[in-house]
Amino acid sequence: MKTLKNLRFSGMTALGAMLIASSLPTMAADAPATSTKAAAPAAPAKAPAPTPPKLTQQELNTELKTVDDYAAILQKVGFTVKKGKTSSGNAALSVTWKNGTWAYYIDLTLNKIDNSQYLSLISPLSNIPDMNKIPVVSVVRLLEVQDATQGWYFVLNSKSKRFYICRLVPAEKITTAVLLRELGVYESNVQQTERWWNPSAWNAKPAQPAPNNSANDKAAPAAPAAPSAPAKPAETPAKPQ
């Protein structure tokens, strides 16, 4: 029997897969969220990135009602926005930006579900060359961490051979501040779960712990040493590869 948690995830996965199939802009490039730094372990999302200083308080409180509203405010913040349409003909945005060593990509659409409007945010992650080599632990960890991702959830799409991170939220009363907070949480979730969705991190060897010399520290003191030659200078440490 499925638990409530599993039922919740199953429903999100099915809905997320449908949204991925129907909501991606037809002109969307294969530009997943990527980084040039080492993979980080999975962890709950941290506080969102600070609000860009370019916006006034009035702009932060402005409600976003159309795709054009989202495009205008994201462009003003400094994101790159491309307009397009989904396979079903709905207006859509492809949004890209950089933050430090990370590059992000999100497809944004407004979808009508059961007579209600929803904001859909879908971000493709790294391509998986061989679906048969996905570690079971990666899937388990991505399932486990979803209780701490503040509404974002992961979907594995076998057709496109990649994980996606998605968010589906009622579109009523979404302000600029709410949108930017969601994107900040998204950034944190992507960074802190990279170890589980990025194939290049699956075979990475963990750092070796420093040797424990506590046993040697307790050894009996040695007899006084005879005078010796001056100590040799320390060798220059090897540069990290």
Rosetta blueprint (number, residue, H / E / L):
1 M L
2 K L
3 T L
4 L H
5 K H
6 N H
7 L H
8 R H
9 F H
10 S H
11 G H
12 M H
13 T H
14 A H
15 L H
16 G H
17 A H
18 M H
19 L H
20 I H
21 A H
22 S H
23 S H
24 L L
25 P L
26 T L
27 M L
28 A L
29 A L
30 D L
31 A L
32 P L
33 A L
34 T E
35 S E
36 T L
37 K L
38 A L
39 A L
40 A L
41 P L
42 A L
43 A L
44 P L
45 A L
46 K L
47 A L
48 P L
49 A L
50 P L
51 T L
52 P L
53 P L
54 K L
55 L L
56 T L
57 Q H
58 Q H
59 E H
60 L H
61 N H
62 T L
63 E E
64 L L
65 K L
66 T L
67 V H
68 D H
69 D H
70 Y H
71 A H
72 A H
73 I H
74 L H
75 Q H
76 K H
77 V H
78 G L
79 F L
80 T E
81 V E
82 K E
83 K E
84 G E
85 K E
86 T L
87 S L
88 S L
89 G L
90 N L
91 A E
92 A E
93 L E
94 S E
95 V E
96 T E
97 W E
98 K E
99 N E
100 G L
101 T L
102 W E
103 A E
104 Y E
105 Y E
106 I E
107 D E
108 L E
109 T E
110 L E
111 N E
112 K E
113 I E
114 D L
115 N L
116 S E
117 Q E
118 Y E
119 L E
120 S E
121 L E
122 I E
123 S E
124 P E
125 L E
126 S E
127 N E
128 I L
129 P L
130 D L
131 M H
132 N H
133 K H
134 I L
135 P L
136 V H
137 V H
138 S H
139 V H
140 V H
141 R H
142 L H
143 L H
144 E H
145 V H
146 Q H
147 D H
148 A H
149 T L
150 Q L
151 G L
152 W L
153 Y E
154 F E
155 V E
156 L E
157 N E
158 S L
159 K L
160 S L
161 K L
162 R E
163 F E
164 Y E
165 I E
166 C E
167 R E
168 L E
169 V E
170 P E
171 A L
172 E L
173 K L
174 I L
175 T E
176 T H
177 A H
178 V H
179 L H
180 L H
181 R H
182 E H
183 L H
184 G H
185 V H
186 Y H
187 E H
188 S H
189 N H
190 V H
191 Q H
192 Q H
193 T L
194 E H
195 R H
196 W H
197 W H
198 N L
199 P H
200 S H
201 A H
202 W H
203 N L
204 A L
205 K L
206 P L
207 A L
208 Q L
209 P L
210 A L
211 P L
212 N L
213 N L
214 S H
215 A H
216 N H
217 D H
218 K L
219 A L
220 A L
221 P L
222 A L
223 A L
224 P L
225 A L
226 A L
227 P L
228 S L
229 A L
230 P L
231 A L
232 K L
233 P L
234 A L
235 E L
236 T L
237 P L
238 A L
239 K L
240 P L
241 Q L
